[in-house]
């Protein structure tokens, strides 16, 4: 199976003093990139939180946010009286020197200045930390389930595009024998137009013709392309993370399709090659987001 690198998880925890919300989301990334937004009580636990995320999520740009709403007045923000009075006096003095009339309502602006409000910092208890860690794990598991569900839909699309490439390759084989005949007829026609057919060595001409046609033969590319597509399907069935391997296989599929296109020398086959490339682009876009 495959998993998407995109996901979202959310959990909440209610304590007697506050309601804590945990949100974790992930986007695609070449490696594990963790970003956290933690309120003061949990910042000391950041290394442990990062370690928990890295054990549960292999890859992706992970963003974890924790925030809470206070349910009582004990932990709410309080006015820093000394700072506010100091700001107020300084502003009054400056206004007097500049002959500016200010109203008493400008206190709202003072309260927005740095250090006007302060939070009473409380220590994180072990009991609360155990509950918080449990909820972080819950949100990560929710994100992982989201990844799995999205992976199912992605796998269906990938199988469809890979199967389509194989179908188009089979259609290209139908034009292959006729293509060789056309090349032979074209070369003979050039010789006849230039009255050179009677003066050439027939055996040497056949040898040169075989050598020339070999450059347009893409039988080996067909075999390799089929094997790469089969390997791609087999790899999708393995346990994640398998996104990097699938990305490498996609590159090999692209090489074989490009080579077939360069050797085709036939408008019908070239058209099929363009359609293969279209399906390949769909595969590339999806594999970039596979875990």
ROLOKE-671659 format. One record per residue (C-alpha): x, y, z; residue in one letter. Coordinates in pm, whole numbers, plus 50000, padded with zeros to 5 digits. Example, Ala and Ser with C-alpha at 12.3 -4.5 7.8 and 13.67 -1.06 7.14 Angstrom:
2
512304955050780A513674989450714S
This chain:
291
500005000050000X501015036249969X500465066450193X500145102950104X502435127950274X499475151650309X497375148150622X495685164950916X494915154751273X493255172151566X492595163851931X491375182852235X491985179352608X489885194852883X491425200653224X489865218753521X491735250553428X491985250653049X490945235752717X493955224452513X493765219552134X496305199451933X496575202851555X499115185351335X499305187750958X501775175050698X502785183650343X505195167150103X508925171050161X512095152550066X512845145350431X511315149550775X510925186650850X509265193851187X507925227751292X506245233551630X504195261551785X504125255452159X502835277052446X505165283752736X504395253652962X505265228552685X508385244152536X510665224752770X509175192852621X509925202252260X512785176752215X510565148952342X507705160352117X509985161051812X511255126351897X507665113551922X506805128151580X509925114051413X509135079051544X505575079551413X505935099251088X508725089650849X508755118950610X507025151550528X506825187750638X505155184050977X503565213651155X502375208151515X500435235451697X499265235052058X497155262852205X494765265752495X491905286552633X491905293653006X488735283253189X489505302253510X491115335353604X494175320653769X496135315153450X494755344353251X496865373853137X497225401853391X498055438553345X501635447953423X500705478353631X504215492753662X504855490653288X501495506053195X501935535353438X505445541553307X504205541552945X501355564853038X503605590453209X506105590752924X503425595752661X501855624352863X505215641352891X505965637852520X502475650452431X502985681252655X506335689552496X504845686752148X501625705352241X499545675652136X496125670252291X495535634352387X492445618552531X492225595352826X490975567752592X494485562952457X494935536952737X493875510452482X496965518652279X499155516852588X497895481852668X499115469952325X502705480052396X505335453752487X505175440052843X501865457852914X500275423952967X501975394253124X501135357653171X501615340553500X503965311953411X502955279253570X504975247453584X503885217353382X502955188253606X503815152353514X500115142853522X499245169953270X502225161353050X501135124653033X497685135952914X499205160552666X501525134052524X498585110452484X496635136552288X499635144952068X499865107851984X496135107251911X496385136451668X499365120551492X497485087551454X494545106751306X496935122951058X498405089050970X494925074950903X494225104850682X497415096950488X496345060650442X492875069950316X494305094550065X496875068349963X494075044549858X492715070049612X496215078149486X496995041349430X493885037249214X494955066648997X498535053548969X497365018948865X495085034448605X497875055948454X500405027348457X497905004048291X497165030648033X500865032947943X500984995347885X497854996947668X499375024747457X502575004547426X500564975147294X498954998047037X502395010146929X503454974146856X500704972046594X502424999246389X505934985346434X506024960146148X504444984145902X506945010946004X509904989145896X508244981845563X507695018945504X511355026745574X512484999445333X510135011745061X511275047445114X514955038445068X514225017544759X512175046044619X515095070144663X517395046344477X514925041744193X514405079244158X518145083944118X518555053943881X520955038144128X519155005244191X520974986943906X524454997944013X524384987444378X525474955244544X522244938944662X523934920444949X525714951845068X522464971045039X520674945545261X523484947245518X523344985045529X519564984045542X519604960145837X522114982446018X519995012945943X516774996446062X518404984246383X518775020446491X514985023446478X514274990846659X512884996747009X512134960947111X514544963047407X512934995347524X509494978847509X510664949847726X512274973047981X509254996047989X506954966648065X509274954848342X509494989648495X505704992848496X505334958448657X507954967548917X506105000048986X502884980949059X504744955849279X506444983649478X503115000749548X502034968849728X505004970249968X504834986550311X505515024050323X507675044050305X508125035649936X507695069649771X511375074949688X511645040849518X508505047849315X509995081249212X513165064049088X511135038448890X509135066948736X512375082248607X513305049148441X509855046648281X510355081448140X513725072247988X512265042547801X509315062747671X511625090347548X513875065247372X510905048947200X509815083247084X513245091446942X513405058346755X509805057346637X510155075646303X506415071146263X503625096546318X501185071246465X503725058446719X504795093946805X501195102246886X501005072447123X504295082947284X502835117447356X499865100847523X502245079147730X504095110347843X500795125847949X500065095848172X503635096848303X503225133148411X500195123048616X502285095848782X505115120248855X502795145049025X501355117949248X504665101449339X506005134749467X503375132749742X503865096149835X505415088350171X
